[in-house]
Amino acid sequence: MGADALAELAYVLAGVGCRPWQRRHATWRQGGRGAARPLQLRLQPSTAKCDPMRPLRHCAWQGVGRVERQAVSAGAGPSHERTQAATRAAAELRELAEVAEADGGMVPDGVVPSALVAFLVGVGERAGAARAAAATVVAATCQAVQWASLARAREMAALLEAMGLHLPELLGGAGELTAPCAACGCNARQLFRVRSGTAEGDALLQTASKRAGDAAASRVPLKCQSRVREVVAAAHTRYGAYACVACAAPRMAEAQ
């Protein structure tokens, strides 16, 4: 059974109210063998026939500026009256979020709008189980936000590490080898060579030459200091200097 068929099966299970038994979700084994594939709706990919995120988009009342409005179809509820009730509840949820976000805020976390319960009842949920279903929706939404936040954090950590930044309090690696930037002196895991011949490159080399020239001149007699600064500047002009990504960024942008 392929991924599309499993997604459809998970969609059907979720639609008929299948709930975990003793905290165990339904799984599928091809021919009764091999690894068990979970049938949780949130783990399924979108297909041409079903979209696992559609139920959550129907129930969205947070961040509506980033969530496309999901229309309630004519046959969404078990009867015309309940479908109309679900449509009104969905509009109320959307309006609630729009009003809150227009004022620069959000619906308070942990507050479940009464319209969500009305919507779930309208699309076929039993009235006695609607509150539990609403809690499930809230839990799924919170979990999705948490996973998205973790994914963004990991992505940002990989990006910062690829740029060669030395941030042991964020990325770890306090014992990693580092080298100082020629322009600002900050330690970095990776430096970028900047050559002369361009406006941004010459500006960076001038900063690096002054910094390194002053440090070198402080170690020689006063009458030799000007000559030392000239030698340092000449070396940078000929060979370039190694800078961190922050200092080298203007030269990188110039090269684009």
LUMGUTI-653354 format. One record per residue (C-alpha): residue in one letter; residue number from 0; z, y, x. Coordinates in Angstrom, 1 decimal, padded with zeros to 4 digits. Example, Ala and Ser with C-alpha at 12.3 -4.5 7.8 and 13.67 -1.06 7.14 Angstrom:
{rest: A nr: 0 pz: 007.8 py: -004.5 px: 012.3}
{rest: S nr: 1 pz: 007.1 py: -001.1 px: 013.7}
% end
This chain:
{rest: M nr: 0 pz: 000.0 py: 000.0 px: 000.0}
{rest: G nr: 1 pz: -001.0 py: 003.3 px: 001.4}
{rest: A nr: 2 pz: 000.8 py: 006.6 px: 001.6}
{rest: D nr: 3 pz: -000.9 py: 008.0 px: -001.5}
{rest: A nr: 4 pz: 000.1 py: 005.0 px: -003.6}
{rest: L nr: 5 pz: 003.7 py: 005.2 px: -002.4}
{rest: A nr: 6 pz: 003.8 py: 008.9 px: -003.2}
{rest: E nr: 7 pz: 002.6 py: 008.1 px: -006.7}
{rest: L nr: 8 pz: 005.2 py: 005.4 px: -007.1}
{rest: A nr: 9 pz: 008.0 py: 007.7 px: -005.9}
{rest: Y nr: 10 pz: 006.7 py: 010.4 px: -008.3}
{rest: V nr: 11 pz: 006.9 py: 007.9 px: -011.2}
{rest: L nr: 12 pz: 010.4 py: 006.8 px: -010.2}
{rest: A nr: 13 pz: 011.6 py: 010.3 px: -010.1}
{rest: G nr: 14 pz: 010.0 py: 011.1 px: -013.4}
{rest: V nr: 15 pz: 011.7 py: 008.3 px: -015.3}
{rest: G nr: 16 pz: 015.1 py: 009.3 px: -014.0}
{rest: C nr: 17 pz: 015.6 py: 006.7 px: -011.3}
{rest: R nr: 18 pz: 018.8 py: 007.4 px: -009.5}
{rest: P nr: 19 pz: 020.4 py: 006.0 px: -006.4}
{rest: W nr: 20 pz: 022.6 py: 002.9 px: -006.9}
{rest: Q nr: 21 pz: 025.7 py: 003.0 px: -004.7}
{rest: R nr: 22 pz: 024.1 py: 005.8 px: -002.6}
{rest: R nr: 23 pz: 021.1 py: 003.6 px: -001.9}
{rest: H nr: 24 pz: 017.6 py: 004.9 px: -002.7}
{rest: A nr: 25 pz: 014.7 py: 002.7 px: -003.7}
{rest: T nr: 26 pz: 012.5 py: 001.4 px: -000.9}
{rest: W nr: 27 pz: 009.2 py: -000.5 px: -000.6}
{rest: R nr: 28 pz: 008.4 py: -003.4 px: 001.6}
{rest: Q nr: 29 pz: 004.8 py: -004.5 px: 001.9}
{rest: G nr: 30 pz: 004.7 py: -008.1 px: 000.9}
{rest: G nr: 31 pz: 008.5 py: -008.3 px: 001.2}
{rest: R nr: 32 pz: 008.3 py: -007.9 px: 005.0}
{rest: G nr: 33 pz: 008.3 py: -005.2 px: 007.6}
{rest: A nr: 34 pz: 010.3 py: -002.0 px: 007.6}
{rest: A nr: 35 pz: 011.5 py: -000.6 px: 004.3}
{rest: R nr: 36 pz: 009.7 py: 002.7 px: 003.4}
{rest: P nr: 37 pz: 011.9 py: 005.1 px: 001.4}
{rest: L nr: 38 pz: 010.7 py: 006.3 px: -002.0}
{rest: Q nr: 39 pz: 012.7 py: 009.5 px: -002.2}
{rest: L nr: 40 pz: 010.5 py: 012.2 px: -003.7}
{rest: R nr: 41 pz: 011.3 py: 014.7 px: -001.0}
{rest: L nr: 42 pz: 010.0 py: 012.4 px: 001.7}
{rest: Q nr: 43 pz: 006.5 py: 011.9 px: 000.2}
{rest: P nr: 44 pz: 003.3 py: 013.8 px: 001.2}
{rest: S nr: 45 pz: 001.3 py: 015.8 px: -001.3}
{rest: T nr: 46 pz: -001.7 py: 014.0 px: -002.8}
{rest: A nr: 47 pz: -004.5 py: 014.8 px: -005.1}
{rest: K nr: 48 pz: -002.7 py: 013.2 px: -008.0}
{rest: C nr: 49 pz: 000.9 py: 014.3 px: -007.4}
{rest: D nr: 50 pz: 002.8 py: 017.0 px: -005.6}
{rest: P nr: 51 pz: 006.4 py: 016.1 px: -004.7}
{rest: M nr: 52 pz: 007.3 py: 019.8 px: -004.5}
{rest: R nr: 53 pz: 006.1 py: 020.6 px: -008.0}
{rest: P nr: 54 pz: 009.5 py: 019.8 px: -009.8}
{rest: L nr: 55 pz: 011.3 py: 022.1 px: -007.3}
{rest: R nr: 56 pz: 008.8 py: 024.9 px: -007.8}
{rest: H nr: 57 pz: 009.3 py: 024.6 px: -011.5}
{rest: C nr: 58 pz: 013.1 py: 025.0 px: -011.0}
{rest: A nr: 59 pz: 012.9 py: 027.7 px: -008.3}
{rest: W nr: 60 pz: 015.1 py: 030.8 px: -008.8}
{rest: Q nr: 61 pz: 015.5 py: 031.8 px: -005.2}
{rest: G nr: 62 pz: 012.8 py: 033.4 px: -003.0}
{rest: V nr: 63 pz: 010.2 py: 033.7 px: -005.8}
{rest: G nr: 64 pz: 008.3 py: 036.2 px: -003.6}
{rest: R nr: 65 pz: 007.3 py: 033.2 px: -001.5}
{rest: V nr: 66 pz: 007.0 py: 030.6 px: -004.2}
{rest: E nr: 67 pz: 003.9 py: 030.4 px: -006.4}
{rest: R nr: 68 pz: 004.5 py: 030.6 px: -010.1}
{rest: Q nr: 69 pz: 004.3 py: 027.1 px: -011.6}
{rest: A nr: 70 pz: 003.0 py: 027.1 px: -015.2}
{rest: V nr: 71 pz: 004.6 py: 024.7 px: -017.7}
{rest: S nr: 72 pz: 001.7 py: 022.5 px: -019.0}
{rest: A nr: 73 pz: 001.3 py: 021.8 px: -022.8}
{rest: G nr: 74 pz: 002.6 py: 018.3 px: -022.6}
{rest: A nr: 75 pz: 005.5 py: 018.9 px: -020.2}
{rest: G nr: 76 pz: 008.1 py: 018.1 px: -022.8}
{rest: P nr: 77 pz: 008.6 py: 015.3 px: -025.3}
{rest: S nr: 78 pz: 007.7 py: 017.6 px: -028.2}
{rest: H nr: 79 pz: 006.0 py: 020.9 px: -028.7}
{rest: E nr: 80 pz: 009.3 py: 022.7 px: -029.5}
{rest: R nr: 81 pz: 011.0 py: 021.4 px: -026.3}
{rest: T nr: 82 pz: 007.9 py: 022.4 px: -024.2}
{rest: Q nr: 83 pz: 008.1 py: 025.9 px: -025.6}
{rest: A nr: 84 pz: 011.9 py: 025.9 px: -024.8}
{rest: A nr: 85 pz: 011.1 py: 024.8 px: -021.2}
{rest: T nr: 86 pz: 008.4 py: 027.6 px: -020.9}
{rest: R nr: 87 pz: 010.9 py: 030.2 px: -022.0}
{rest: A nr: 88 pz: 013.6 py: 028.9 px: -019.6}
{rest: A nr: 89 pz: 011.1 py: 028.9 px: -016.7}
{rest: A nr: 90 pz: 010.2 py: 032.5 px: -017.5}
{rest: E nr: 91 pz: 013.9 py: 033.4 px: -017.6}
{rest: L nr: 92 pz: 014.5 py: 031.7 px: -014.2}
{rest: R nr: 93 pz: 011.6 py: 033.7 px: -012.7}
{rest: E nr: 94 pz: 012.8 py: 037.0 px: -014.2}
{rest: L nr: 95 pz: 016.4 py: 036.3 px: -012.9}
{rest: A nr: 96 pz: 015.1 py: 035.9 px: -009.4}
{rest: E nr: 97 pz: 012.7 py: 038.9 px: -009.6}
{rest: V nr: 98 pz: 015.5 py: 041.2 px: -010.7}
{rest: A nr: 99 pz: 017.9 py: 040.0 px: -008.0}
{rest: E nr: 100 pz: 015.3 py: 040.3 px: -005.3}
{rest: A nr: 101 pz: 014.0 py: 043.7 px: -006.4}
{rest: D nr: 102 pz: 017.5 py: 045.0 px: -005.6}
{rest: G nr: 103 pz: 017.3 py: 043.4 px: -002.2}
{rest: G nr: 104 pz: 019.6 py: 040.5 px: -003.0}
{rest: M nr: 105 pz: 019.5 py: 036.9 px: -004.1}
{rest: V nr: 106 pz: 021.1 py: 034.9 px: -006.9}
{rest: P nr: 107 pz: 024.6 py: 034.0 px: -005.5}
{rest: D nr: 108 pz: 024.6 py: 030.7 px: -003.7}
{rest: G nr: 109 pz: 026.3 py: 028.0 px: -005.7}
{rest: V nr: 110 pz: 025.6 py: 029.7 px: -009.0}
{rest: V nr: 111 pz: 023.4 py: 027.5 px: -011.2}
{rest: P nr: 112 pz: 021.6 py: 029.6 px: -013.8}
{rest: S nr: 113 pz: 022.1 py: 028.3 px: -017.4}
{rest: A nr: 114 pz: 018.3 py: 028.6 px: -017.8}
{rest: L nr: 115 pz: 017.9 py: 025.7 px: -015.3}
{rest: V nr: 116 pz: 019.8 py: 023.4 px: -017.6}
{rest: A nr: 117 pz: 017.7 py: 024.5 px: -020.6}
{rest: F nr: 118 pz: 014.5 py: 023.9 px: -018.6}
{rest: L nr: 119 pz: 015.5 py: 020.4 px: -017.7}
{rest: V nr: 120 pz: 016.4 py: 019.6 px: -021.3}
{rest: G nr: 121 pz: 013.1 py: 021.1 px: -022.4}
{rest: V nr: 122 pz: 011.0 py: 018.8 px: -020.1}
{rest: G nr: 123 pz: 012.8 py: 015.7 px: -021.3}
{rest: E nr: 124 pz: 016.1 py: 015.3 px: -019.5}
{rest: R nr: 125 pz: 019.0 py: 014.1 px: -021.8}
{rest: A nr: 126 pz: 021.3 py: 016.8 px: -022.8}
{rest: G nr: 127 pz: 024.3 py: 014.8 px: -021.5}
{rest: A nr: 128 pz: 022.8 py: 014.3 px: -018.1}
{rest: A nr: 129 pz: 021.2 py: 017.8 px: -017.7}
{rest: R nr: 130 pz: 024.2 py: 019.2 px: -015.7}
{rest: A nr: 131 pz: 024.1 py: 016.3 px: -013.3}
{rest: A nr: 132 pz: 020.3 py: 016.8 px: -012.9}
{rest: A nr: 133 pz: 020.8 py: 020.5 px: -012.3}
{rest: A nr: 134 pz: 023.3 py: 019.7 px: -009.5}
{rest: T nr: 135 pz: 020.7 py: 017.3 px: -008.0}
{rest: V nr: 136 pz: 018.1 py: 020.1 px: -008.0}
{rest: V nr: 137 pz: 020.6 py: 022.4 px: -006.3}
{rest: A nr: 138 pz: 021.5 py: 019.8 px: -003.7}
{rest: A nr: 139 pz: 017.8 py: 019.0 px: -003.0}
{rest: T nr: 140 pz: 017.0 py: 022.7 px: -002.6}
{rest: C nr: 141 pz: 019.9 py: 023.3 px: -000.3}
{rest: Q nr: 142 pz: 019.0 py: 020.3 px: 001.8}
{rest: A nr: 143 pz: 015.4 py: 021.5 px: 002.0}
{rest: V nr: 144 pz: 016.5 py: 024.9 px: 003.2}
{rest: Q nr: 145 pz: 018.8 py: 023.3 px: 005.7}
{rest: W nr: 146 pz: 016.0 py: 021.1 px: 007.1}
{rest: A nr: 147 pz: 013.6 py: 024.1 px: 007.2}
{rest: S nr: 148 pz: 016.2 py: 026.2 px: 009.1}
{rest: L nr: 149 pz: 016.8 py: 023.4 px: 011.6}
{rest: A nr: 150 pz: 013.0 py: 022.9 px: 012.1}
{rest: R nr: 151 pz: 012.6 py: 026.7 px: 012.7}
{rest: A nr: 152 pz: 015.5 py: 026.6 px: 015.2}
{rest: R nr: 153 pz: 014.0 py: 023.7 px: 017.1}
{rest: E nr: 154 pz: 010.6 py: 025.4 px: 017.1}
{rest: M nr: 155 pz: 012.1 py: 028.6 px: 018.5}
{rest: A nr: 156 pz: 014.1 py: 026.7 px: 021.1}
{rest: A nr: 157 pz: 010.9 py: 025.0 px: 022.3}
{rest: L nr: 158 pz: 009.1 py: 028.3 px: 022.4}
{rest: L nr: 159 pz: 011.8 py: 030.1 px: 024.4}
{rest: E nr: 160 pz: 012.0 py: 027.2 px: 026.8}
{rest: A nr: 161 pz: 008.2 py: 027.2 px: 027.3}
{rest: M nr: 162 pz: 008.3 py: 030.9 px: 028.1}
{rest: G nr: 163 pz: 010.8 py: 030.1 px: 030.9}
{rest: L nr: 164 pz: 013.8 py: 032.0 px: 029.6}
{rest: H nr: 165 pz: 017.1 py: 030.9 px: 031.0}
{rest: L nr: 166 pz: 019.5 py: 030.9 px: 028.0}
{rest: P nr: 167 pz: 022.1 py: 028.2 px: 028.6}
{rest: E nr: 168 pz: 024.2 py: 029.3 px: 025.7}
{rest: L nr: 169 pz: 021.3 py: 028.6 px: 023.3}
{rest: L nr: 170 pz: 019.1 py: 026.0 px: 025.1}
{rest: G nr: 171 pz: 021.6 py: 024.3 px: 027.4}
{rest: G nr: 172 pz: 020.5 py: 023.5 px: 031.0}
{rest: A nr: 173 pz: 023.1 py: 025.7 px: 032.7}
{rest: G nr: 174 pz: 022.4 py: 023.8 px: 035.9}
{rest: E nr: 175 pz: 018.6 py: 024.2 px: 035.9}
{rest: L nr: 176 pz: 017.0 py: 025.8 px: 038.9}
{rest: T nr: 177 pz: 016.2 py: 029.5 px: 038.3}
{rest: A nr: 178 pz: 014.7 py: 032.4 px: 040.3}
{rest: P nr: 179 pz: 015.1 py: 036.1 px: 039.8}
{rest: C nr: 180 pz: 012.4 py: 038.3 px: 038.3}
{rest: A nr: 181 pz: 010.9 py: 040.7 px: 040.9}
{rest: A nr: 182 pz: 010.9 py: 043.5 px: 038.3}
{rest: C nr: 183 pz: 014.2 py: 043.2 px: 036.5}
{rest: G nr: 184 pz: 016.2 py: 040.7 px: 038.5}
{rest: C nr: 185 pz: 017.1 py: 038.5 px: 035.6}
{rest: N nr: 186 pz: 017.1 py: 034.8 px: 036.3}
{rest: A nr: 187 pz: 014.4 py: 032.7 px: 034.7}
{rest: R nr: 188 pz: 013.2 py: 029.1 px: 034.7}
{rest: Q nr: 189 pz: 009.6 py: 030.1 px: 035.0}
{rest: L nr: 190 pz: 008.0 py: 033.2 px: 036.6}
{rest: F nr: 191 pz: 004.5 py: 034.5 px: 036.2}
{rest: R nr: 192 pz: 002.4 py: 035.9 px: 039.1}
{rest: V nr: 193 pz: 001.2 py: 039.5 px: 038.5}
{rest: R nr: 194 pz: -001.5 py: 040.9 px: 040.7}
{rest: S nr: 195 pz: -002.6 py: 044.5 px: 041.3}
{rest: G nr: 196 pz: -005.8 py: 046.1 px: 040.1}
{rest: T nr: 197 pz: -004.9 py: 046.9 px: 036.5}
{rest: A nr: 198 pz: -002.8 py: 049.6 px: 034.9}
{rest: E nr: 199 pz: -000.1 py: 047.3 px: 033.7}
{rest: G nr: 200 pz: -000.2 py: 045.1 px: 036.8}
{rest: D nr: 201 pz: 000.1 py: 048.2 px: 039.1}
{rest: A nr: 202 pz: 003.0 py: 049.5 px: 037.0}
{rest: L nr: 203 pz: 004.9 py: 046.3 px: 037.2}
{rest: L nr: 204 pz: 004.3 py: 046.0 px: 041.0}
{rest: Q nr: 205 pz: 005.5 py: 049.6 px: 041.4}
{rest: T nr: 206 pz: 008.8 py: 048.7 px: 039.7}
{rest: A nr: 207 pz: 009.1 py: 045.5 px: 041.7}
{rest: S nr: 208 pz: 008.3 py: 047.3 px: 045.0}
{rest: K nr: 209 pz: 011.0 py: 049.9 px: 044.3}
{rest: R nr: 210 pz: 013.6 py: 047.3 px: 043.5}
{rest: A nr: 211 pz: 012.8 py: 045.0 px: 046.4}
{rest: G nr: 212 pz: 012.2 py: 048.0 px: 048.8}
{rest: D nr: 213 pz: 015.5 py: 049.6 px: 048.1}
{rest: A nr: 214 pz: 017.3 py: 046.3 px: 048.6}
{rest: A nr: 215 pz: 015.5 py: 045.7 px: 051.9}
{rest: A nr: 216 pz: 015.9 py: 049.3 px: 053.1}
{rest: S nr: 217 pz: 019.7 py: 049.1 px: 052.6}
{rest: R nr: 218 pz: 019.8 py: 046.5 px: 055.4}
{rest: V nr: 219 pz: 018.1 py: 048.6 px: 058.1}
{rest: P nr: 220 pz: 018.8 py: 051.8 px: 059.9}
{rest: L nr: 221 pz: 018.0 py: 055.1 px: 058.0}
{rest: K nr: 222 pz: 015.0 py: 055.9 px: 060.2}
{rest: C nr: 223 pz: 013.4 py: 052.5 px: 059.4}
{rest: Q nr: 224 pz: 013.9 py: 052.6 px: 055.6}
{rest: S nr: 225 pz: 010.7 py: 054.4 px: 054.7}
{rest: R nr: 226 pz: 008.6 py: 051.9 px: 056.7}
{rest: V nr: 227 pz: 010.4 py: 048.9 px: 055.1}
{rest: R nr: 228 pz: 009.6 py: 050.3 px: 051.7}
{rest: E nr: 229 pz: 005.9 py: 050.7 px: 052.7}
{rest: V nr: 230 pz: 005.7 py: 047.1 px: 053.9}
{rest: V nr: 231 pz: 007.3 py: 045.7 px: 050.7}
{rest: A nr: 232 pz: 004.8 py: 047.7 px: 048.6}
{rest: A nr: 233 pz: 001.9 py: 046.6 px: 050.7}
{rest: A nr: 234 pz: 003.0 py: 043.0 px: 050.4}
{rest: H nr: 235 pz: 003.1 py: 043.3 px: 046.6}
{rest: T nr: 236 pz: -000.2 py: 044.9 px: 046.5}
{rest: R nr: 237 pz: -001.8 py: 042.2 px: 048.5}
{rest: Y nr: 238 pz: 000.0 py: 039.1 px: 047.2}
{rest: G nr: 239 pz: 001.4 py: 040.2 px: 043.8}
{rest: A nr: 240 pz: 004.9 py: 039.6 px: 042.5}
{rest: Y nr: 241 pz: 006.5 py: 037.0 px: 040.3}
{rest: A nr: 242 pz: 008.0 py: 038.3 px: 037.0}
{rest: C nr: 243 pz: 009.7 py: 036.9 px: 033.9}
{rest: V nr: 244 pz: 007.8 py: 036.6 px: 030.7}
{rest: A nr: 245 pz: 009.4 py: 039.8 px: 029.3}
{rest: C nr: 246 pz: 008.2 py: 041.9 px: 032.3}
{rest: A nr: 247 pz: 004.9 py: 040.2 px: 032.5}
{rest: A nr: 248 pz: 004.1 py: 040.5 px: 028.8}
{rest: P nr: 249 pz: 002.3 py: 043.9 px: 029.0}
{rest: R nr: 250 pz: 000.0 py: 042.5 px: 031.7}
{rest: M nr: 251 pz: -000.6 py: 039.4 px: 029.6}
{rest: A nr: 252 pz: -001.5 py: 041.5 px: 026.6}
{rest: E nr: 253 pz: -003.8 py: 043.6 px: 028.7}
{rest: A nr: 254 pz: -005.6 py: 040.5 px: 029.8}
{rest: Q nr: 255 pz: -006.3 py: 039.4 px: 026.2}
% end
